[in-house]
């Protein structure tokens, strides 16, 4: 699959579990993002990375821990989540510039029991 | 903080009818505004952006700074236009999205 790939597509976890979401892009982009999409709410920007450096943390609780080892990969490490964290987590990437636009992955549907 | 507001959660029209999806923004400065679309079982993708002043799939959107609006319009809706539409604004490289409007085009 080309573009932005997210794994897994679905994840069910208990509140005491530790899991990680993975995002990968081979578009040559150097900015990557995590968004949270809950039912009937706007997409919430969580984190932004530029050239592997975190440039935005939108007041996200510490139980969400991002990692960006290189410009092509982005992880979201999850631990001691709450049921209200259940949502669709979307990864996106972009090439900053005049014609910048976001390319989205298909998302990981997370359910916290 | 930037805010993008889409007041309609659902918009239903008949095929061939005009469509207007509303978007208002609150942002000081020169905004960059976009419309993204998500068709059934597909990922979110860019539809159009205001700086391009383009028409994509018959859709247009004009930035109205006086009304702080960026409404999406199409004169004659088609069934394949049924999807979720999201208005977005960009500051630096941060994109902020509205809550989305579901467009349902009935035959």
Interface residues (C-beta under 8 A of the other chain):
Chain A: X4 X31 X33 X35 X40 X41 X42 X43 X45 X48 X50 X55 X56 X90 X92 X94 X96 X98 X100 X101 X102 X103 X104 X105 X106 X107
Chain B: X4 X9 X34 X36 X43 X44 X45 X46 X49 X51 X86 X90 X93 X94 X95 X96 X97 X98 X99 X100
